[in-house]
Amino acid sequence: MNADIAHSRAPRPERAQPADAPRPFTIRLSATPRGARLARRLAAEQLHGWGWSYDTEANRTAALLVAELAANAVRHGRVSGRDFHLRLSLHPQGPALRIEVTDARADRFPPRPGALAPPSADVDSGRGLLLVEALSTHWGTATHAPYTKTVWCEVVLG
């Protein structure tokens, strides 16, 4: 498992942080179920550090969103030998949290927001993005270079 924490990395220019916003939290994790579990725990820890304790609805919701996106990166975006990347950005206005999970499969995209079909009742999986759509204010995908894609969502922490 790779644990490449980059707290000091400068924010991307297209999403510049206001002066009073904390630096984004970024980490690279192995594209395994263990890496997905660790992403959820690290997200909860980071939210706790930013002032939303573990027992708050905001922390639990953010951790659930991270868990769903990380699980999808591991299940549908895995390429042998490649990791996935988690990025959390806190925007003080709102306050709102942007969650980004980048995986190594730029050729596989989830359905577009608003176009998710509910799974049949006899299937045990396929509800993750429905949860993301229900709990976040909005979500979507983006491609970066020819080798990666990012699935992101934003949630008001209130």
N, C-alpha and C positions, 0 to 999 in steps of 0.2 A: 504494500500500500504506500502510495506517495502522500506525504503530508507537507505540501509546499504552501505554507501560509504566507500571504503577501499583504500584511497590514500597511506597509509603507508605500505600496504601489500607488502611483498617481491616478486619480480618476480619469476615465476616458473623456476626451474633449466633448463628445456628443452628449454626454450626461454629466456635465460639470456640477459639482456639489456646491451648495451655498456655503458661505464662510463658516457658519455655525453648525454645519452637518458633520457628523463623525465620518472618518474615512471608511470606505467600503471594506467589508470583510470578504476575502477571497481565499479559496483553498482548492487544491487539486486532490482528488481522491480516486482510489482504484475503482474501476467499473465492476464492482462485485456487490452482492447483497450487504456485506460488511461495510463497504464504502458508503452505501445508501443509508444504512443505520447511523453511521458516524456523521453523515451530513445532517441528519435530523438532530442529533444530540449537540453538535457544534452550533447549529442555528439557534437552538433553545438557549445555549450558553451565551451566544452573542447577544441575543435579545435581552437576556437577563442583565448582561453588562451594559446595555444601552438603556436600562431602566424599566423593562417589562419583565417582572419576575416570573419564575416558572409556572406559578399557579394562576397567572392571568389568562383571560381568554385570548388576548392578542398573541401571547407567546405560544399557546397551544395551537392556535390557528396557523401561525407562521410555521411552526414545526411540522404540522400536518401537510401544509403546502410544499415545503421543502421535501418531505418524505415522499410525496406523490411524484414530484418532478424528478427526484433522484432515482426512485424506483423505475420510472419510465426510461431514464437515461441508461440504467443498468440493463433493463430488459430489452428495450427496443433500439437503443443507440450505442450498444457496446460493439467495439472492434477490439479484437485480441491485442493485448499489449498497449492499449490506449486508455487513458484515464478520462474522468469527467471533471468538470470545473463548476464550483458553486461560488456565486457572488451575491452578497446581500448589501443593498444600499439603502440607507435610512435618509428620508427626506423629511426634515422637521415640520414643514407645512403639512398639516393634516393630523398628526404625522402619518406618513405612508412608508411602507417598506416595498422595495423592488427585489424580487427573487429571480435570479437567472441561473439556469443549469445548462451548461454547454457540453454536448457529447460529440462523439466522433463519427456520427452518421448523418452527413449532410444530404444523403439520398433518401432518407425516411422522415416524413413529416407527419405530425398528428393532423386530424381534421381541423379545419378552421374554427375559430371561436364562433359559437352559435350554431354550428353544424354537427354537433356531437349527437350520435344516436344512442339511446339508452341500451345497455346490454340486455340480453334475454335473462329471464329470472333463473334459469337453470345453470348459468355461468357464474363462476366465482370471481372472475376478474373483469377488467374493462370499465371500472367506475372512477379511476383516478382523475382523469381530466374533467369528468363531470363534477367531482368535488372541487377541483381547481376553479372551474367556471362558476360554481355556486358560491365559493368562499372569497374569491378575489374580486376586485373592482373591474379588472380587465386582465387579459392574458393574450399571448401570441407567440410567434416564432420569428426568428431571424437567422440568416446564414452569414457565416464569416469565412472568408477564403473558400476554397473548394472542398475543405475537409471537415468542417464542423457546422453544427447548428445550435442555436440557443432557444430554449423554451423558457419564457419568462411570465411572471405575473406580478401584479401589484395589489397590495391590501392596505387599507387604512387601519392603523393600529389603535387609534382612539383612546 
